[in-house]
Amino acid sequence: MKEPPDRATLEKIVAGLEDPVEDLVRKDSTFKKLELNADDYVGNPEAVVDLLSERKALLQRPVVVKGSKAIIGRPKSRIADFLS
């Protein structure tokens, strides 16, 4: 990510997210290497914002924002439906 979102932007995304907030966090090898617990982020927007503010690489991508709403663009077919 060339221009990762700052904390305020992450808070806006989380506030308008139509997906479960914990889905914003990538549960990849970095997540496992950091020994993070996925359950700590379930329904916990503040914890998600805190984590993603510090570890921007853990942000699930793509995130698509339209107005005050946001979705995680996986699978990619969701993007067209969301934007239309």
C-alpha positions, 0 to 999 in steps of 0.5 A, a space after each residue: 500500500 503506497 498510502 495506507 489509511 491513517 487512524 481517522 480513515 480506519 475509524 470511518 471505514 470501520 463505522 461504515 463497514 457492511 462486513 464483520 469488523 474482524 474481517 478487516 484483519 488479514 489472518 496471514 503468516 504475519 498475524 500468526 508470527 505476531 501470535 495474535 488471537 483472532 478472537 480478540 478482534 471479533 466484534 471489537 472495532 476499537 481493537 481492529 483500529 488499534 491493530 491496523 493503525 500499528 500494522 497496516 500490512 494486516 489490512 485486508 484488501 481491497 477495501 471499497 468505500 462509497 459515501 459512508 459505507 464500506 465493504 471488503 472487496 473479496 470476492 472481487 464480484 462484490 465490488 461491482 454490486 456495491 458500486 452499482 
